Amino acid sequence: MEAGSGVPDKRTGKGGAIVSDKKKLLLFSHVCNSRNVTGAEKLLLFSARKLSAYYDCTIVVPRQGSLSVLANRYGIRTLLCDNSLLYGMCSPHSGLSGEFHAIAWSDSVQRTIGLLQEEQPDAVLVNTSVNVSPAIAAKQLGIPVIWQITEVIASNEFTAEAVNLIDRYSDLIVGISESALLPFFGTQAMHKTVLLYPSWNPEDIHPELWPTQRWHRRAQWKIKPSEVLVGYISSYLIPEKGADHFIGAALNLVHRFPAAKFVIIGAEVQPEYYRSLKRAVQGSPHSQRFIFVSMENHVESAFSAMDIVVVPGILPEGFGLTALEAMIFGKPVVAYASGGLREILESTGSGAYLVPTGDSVGLAEKCAELLSSMEMSRSVGERNRAQVEVVFGPAAYELRLQGLVQRMQGLSGVAVPLPEPAPTAPSPDAAEFRGSGVGAVPIGKAPAGAASPSGRRRRVKLKRAKLRKRRSGTGRSLTARRGGKRRASKNTRRRVARARKNHRSRGTGRARKMNRNRRPAGRRTGTTRKQRVRKRQKSTRR
């Protein structure tokens, strides 16, 4: 097969079955959301589609969802395998090593080992730094691991530990931006790193349909042709994506630009945060100029309807697919200068529209520049579209991808054993069993030439001890030794019986009213229970 043609070589296997000559690659996703697709999921699907020209690709997902549906639509096979995630890898802390060791010895890794033994892949691609289980499992079996870093690992005193773990359990480290690879620079893992900026498939972009899509979507959102639409879009509305900063900037603009409207696209996952966004808008006299959209399946239509796109990422972005997509559709972008967003805007000549992270007033001012002159706004959008094609377009991506594939083809897996389990204190029973004083056997060791104690003998002793304990009643409550649940008191039984009787006799309508007015059973007018008891006692004495 000619590289990049997309047509796999075929050969005939046993029974006449057609078998691909391409090597097998399993791509592990850390999530598979049922509603919106995250940037990491989009990137993994895009990578699988592109690598399918060189490998027989299968995406492994933790559960069925939007990613598996899209993969099947593009003819990519999917498998189910739930893996444990370690979020301390992107936010390193003092207990990272212990958490990593716990996952390494977990059932999750054993399940993944079983899947890999069944599938027998030639290589494994792990998406995001938190998806550690597939890397551990693959390296134990000596399968080459390509670890794709899609986020910026937080910089602190424990960052080196996360970098060392990724280095130990990978053969190649792919970063989607220089910001994502920054923690690896100057370390022994640097020689493994490869920079591969994301891109897009030309067949997914339809410029001839943009005017129609724009008209329909703006009509759906009730945007007049004379109005300007400033947009914010994210898979989910979470504080890290800065939706509140966008609304703050928008509230700064509504008084100055009466023709401007604002759309916030993203699913609700944190109810209190979502309510705070709604309250901020509803407290303004211009609330009717804000549009909330919970889900957007057709991103092309949404971007076509917008005039300006704002990307206020609070945390450093691994890349910033939203900014890239906005530029593909010819939109001016205003963004915080965090992580990969800075790289995108500076590479495309839009560095003037970067704002220091957290400066919502600065966002408003940059948007005001574009809103003041729609001619300039359109000019910036056209320049973005031309420059993004040059720097991040399919042709540039294909050159970088071929370099990555060459390095992948030359990988030879080296087995990495599981880390030593965390030490545990010996139990008192075990210490007593092994003996003490002269001739004592250290825990975990047996004397030379001596056989270890029989496990069956120990189990029998434990069972006998339990039986003796059960017969003597030691450790059991008084109620349990009496034979079970203690019988309720006489007054309690009487109250329960009365309640059941009232419940059975309760009717509807007039009958229910009569039951409410009826005196409880056993009660007499003007006579208390105490008085009745005393009366009976007096009659007995007589």
Buried (B, 14 or more C-beta within 10 A) or exposed (E): BEEEEEEBEEEEEEEEEEEBEBBBBBBBBBBBBEBBBBBBBBBBBBBBBBBBBBBBBBBBBBEEBBBBEBBEEEEBBBBEBBBBBBEBBBBBBEEBBEBBBBBBBBEBBEBBBEBBEEBEBBBBBBBBBBBBBBBBBBBBBEBBBBBBBBBBBBEEEBBEBBBBBBBBBBBBBBBBBBBBBBBBEEBEBEEBBBBBBBBBEEEEBEEEEBEEBBBBBBEEBEBEEEBBBBBBBBBBBBEEBBBBBBBBBBBBBBEEBEEBBBBBBBBBBEEEBBEBBBEBBEEBEBEEBBBBBBEBEEBBBBBBBBBBBBBBBBBBBBBBBBBBBBBBBBBBBBBBBBBBBBBBBEBBBBEEBBBEBBBBEBBBBBBBBBBEEEEEBBEBBEBBBEBBBEBBBBEBBEEBBEEBBEBBEEBEBEEBEBBEEEEEEEEEEEEEEBEEEEEEBEEEEEEEEEEEEEEEEEEEEEEEEEEEEEEEEEEEEEEEEEEEEEEEEEEEEEEEEEEEEBEEEEEEEEEEEEEEEEEEEEEEEEEEEEEEEEEEEEEEEE
